[in-house]
Structures are given as structure tokens and as C-alpha cells.
Amino acid sequence: MTAVYYALEQGFSVEAIFLDYDYAARDRELDCAMDIADILRLRLHTLRIPFAPRDIRSLADRSSPLLENAGNQSDMVLFQGLVIWLAASATYALTSQIRTIIMGTNKDDVKMHPGLQSGFFEAFETLVRLWTGTHMRMLSPFINLSKSDIVRVAIELGVPLERTWSCEAGGKTHCGECAHCLARSKSFMDLSLKDPTEYETNPVLVLSPDAGRSTEISESY
């Protein structure tokens, strides 16, 4: 959501896209996206993805050395998902005469998945140009910012963070236990700010014995 507010602040004419596929938090995330679109009086375009990245994983050869451990499997699913999401977004943008796509990828995402560095998106720009002859910009303005930095930017831009969603689950409130909830809570704690999020269970952040502060927990892309 912060990327939308950033784009508006930078003077872009914005059309928001929600990539719709089957996952636990789908309904909650869509509700929040619709709320923000209403606040900003933006059109929200829902692009239906007929299958999720995990469906592709089930087709993969599990005996492949590339998928020999859970970490590699996670990276492969992320790669598959990104290619699908970027292709869907780029296709919509091209057919709508849109030439810039802005994404919320951040430093914590890159640390968790090094393949997400800016070169990945530049390579996709090249792919679009080679295939269509059109120059498409794919911007990641937060790629050098941590989740805490982005919360600070969001507050400066006036993002109603209490109306955004991070939880992996699809409950009525944030669960407070998944990695995304812990990352969200930690971001506010790092800034010494009150977290406006309603949690089913108050997040418990493990303290590092060396630094005396919470260990790093990164939210997936």
C-alpha cells in the first residue's frame, strides 16, 4: 500500500492492481486493498491468476538437486510467483498504455531472497522490450529500505496502516504468530511507535542476547 501512496506523491497517475489467486489471506488483503482504493478514489483492477505458485511446485521434480532442501523450494516458488505476477502486471500495463510498474520490494526481502536484487527487475524490463518493442519501467523504490524504514515512510505519506494487512492467515484479525505478523510488530517496535494493529495473540519477539533487541524477522515478498 505504501507504494501506491509513494506513486501518488511522486506525481504518477495511478491504477492499482490486485493479483487474485487462491491463498489464505486473499479475502482480507482484497478488503484492505478496496478500502485504500476507496480512500484514494482509485480504480482497483483485480487480475485473476488461475493457479498459485505452489501448484507449479507440485509439478516439479522433487529429486532435482535444485529442490533438495526446503529453502531452495521456497526460493523456487517465489521465483515462479514473481514471473507470473510480473507477466500479468506487465500485460495489463501494456494493454492499458501504462509504462511504469511500481513494486514494494524491500531490503529485508532481498536479504531473505538475494535473487530479488534490482537486476532481476531490470532483466524483466529487457524481456518486455525484446518481446514487445516497448520500454517498460519496473521501479522498486524501497529496495534499499528495511520494513521499519518503510513504516516510517508510510507514516510520513499518511498511509492508514491500521487498514493494511500483513498476516498469512485469513482470520478477522492478524494472528500475531506468523512471520509476517512478527515482522510487522517488530517494525513498529524498532521505531518506538505504538502498533495500531489488532492481533488475536500479542506478538512475542525473541530478544537477541548480544544486542538486547529483537532478532531479525523478515516478511516474505
N, C-alpha and C positions, 0 to 999 in steps of 0.2 A: 504494500500500500504506500510505503514511503516513496517508492519510485514514481508513483502517479503524482504525488504532491511535488516531488522534485521536478518532474517534467513540466508541470504547470508553472512552477516558479521560474523555470528556465525559458518560458515563453512558447513552449510547444502547444500545438492544438492536439489534445489527447483523445484517443479512443482506447478504452480499456478492454482487455481480453481476459476471459476466464477459460482456462483449459479444463474441460469437463471430462473426467474419466472416473472409473469406479475405485474409490478408496474411502477409508473410514470417516475422514473429516470432510468429505466432499460437501455435504449439505451445510455444515457450519461455515466453511470457507466461502461458499457461494452466498450465503445470507450476509456475511460481513462485506463481501465484495459489492453486493447490491446496495447495502446501506451506504457505503462510501461513495458509490456512483451516484446515489440519490443526493447525498450531501453536496457533492461537487457538480451535480447536474450534468453528468457524463453519460454517454451511451456505453453500456456494458455488453460486449459481444461474447456469447458463450459458444465456444468451439468444441464440439463433442469428439473426443478421442475414443474410438470403438474398442480399444483394448489398452490395458495398462502395461507398463514395463515388466511387471512380474509375470505377465502372461508370456512375454518373449523369453524370459529366463527359463520358464518351464520347457521351452523347446530346445534350449541349449544342451550341448553335450557335456554332462556333468563330469565326464572323465578328462576333459580338457585341462591341461596344466594351468590355463588362464583362470579357471574356476576352482582351483584346488582348495581354496580357503574362503571363509565367509566374507573377508574383506574384499577379495577380488570379485566375488559375486556381487557384493554391494556396489562396487565401482562400475561393474558391467551394466547393472540395472540402471544406475544413474546415467551412464553414457547413452544407453538405449533411450531412456526417457528424455534426455536433453535433445537428442537428434529428432525425436518425434515432435517434441514441443516446439523446438525452433523451426522445424519444417512447417508445422501447422501455422505458427505465428507469421512466418515469412510469406507463406502462401496467401494468407488473409491480407497481409500488408500489401503485397504486390497487386492483388486484385482490387484493392481499395485505394491505390495510388499513394500508399504510405511508404516512406523511405527511411524511417528510423524506428527501431525497436529498442526500448529501454528495459533492462532487467535488474533485479535486486541482488545479484550475486555479491557476496561479501568475503572479506578476508578469512573469516572462520570457515566458510565453505571451501575456499581454496586450500586452506591448511588441512582440512579433512580429506579433500579430493584434489590433489595437485593438478590433475588434468583440466580443472576449471579455470586455469590462468587465462588472462586476456587473449592469448594467442589462439585458444580454442574458438572464441567467438569471431576473431579476425579470419580464421580459416573458413568459418561458415559464411562470412561475408563474401569471401573469394568464391566459394562454391555457388552462391546465389548469382554472383556476377558472371561466372563462367557459363552457368546454365541459362540465365535469362538476359544477360547483357545489361542488367540494371544494377546500379550501385546501391546497396542496402547497408545502412549503418546499424550495427548492433552494439549499443552502449551499455557498459556496466559501471556506472558512476561510483558505486560503493565497493568496488573490488579490493580497495586498499583500506577499507574501514571494517572494524570489528562490529559485532552485534551491538555492543554498548555504544559505540560511536554512532551507529545508525539510529538507535533510540534517541540520542542527543539531537541528531539532525531532524528526526521525526517531530520531536517536541518543538524545535525551532520553526518547523514548517507548519505546525498546527495540526498534525495528524491526530485524530481521536483514537489513541492507542487502545482505549478500553473497548473499542468497537472492531478491533482486529483479532485475528485468530492465529494461534501457533500450534495448538495441541494436535498430536497424532490421532487421538481418539475423536469420536463424533458425538460426545455427550453434550448435555445442556451447558456445562461449564468446562473450563480447562481442567484436566485430570490432576495436574500438579506433580505427576510422577514420571511422565515420559521425557525423553531427551529434549524435545522441543520446549516443553514447559519449563524444564530446569534452565535451559539456555535463556528463555525469556525472563525468568525471575532473576537470574544472575546479571542480566544486562541492566536491570533497574538497580540492583544492589551495588554494582560497580560504580554507578553514578550517584549513589546515596539518595535515590529517589524512591518515593512510595510507588509500589507496583499497583496500578488500578485494576489488574486482572482478578476476576473471581475464580478461585481454584476449588475443586472438590476436596483436595488434600493439600495442605500447605507444603510447597516445595521444600525439600531438605537438601541443602547444598553441602557437600563434603568439604571440610576445610583442609587446605594444604598445610602440613606440619612445618614446611620451610617458610612460606610466605605469609601464613596466617590469614589467607583469604581463600575463597572458593577455588577449587580446581577447575580447569577449563572444560567446559561442556559446549560442544558446537552443534548448532542446529543444521540438519540436512538441508540440501538445496531443494 
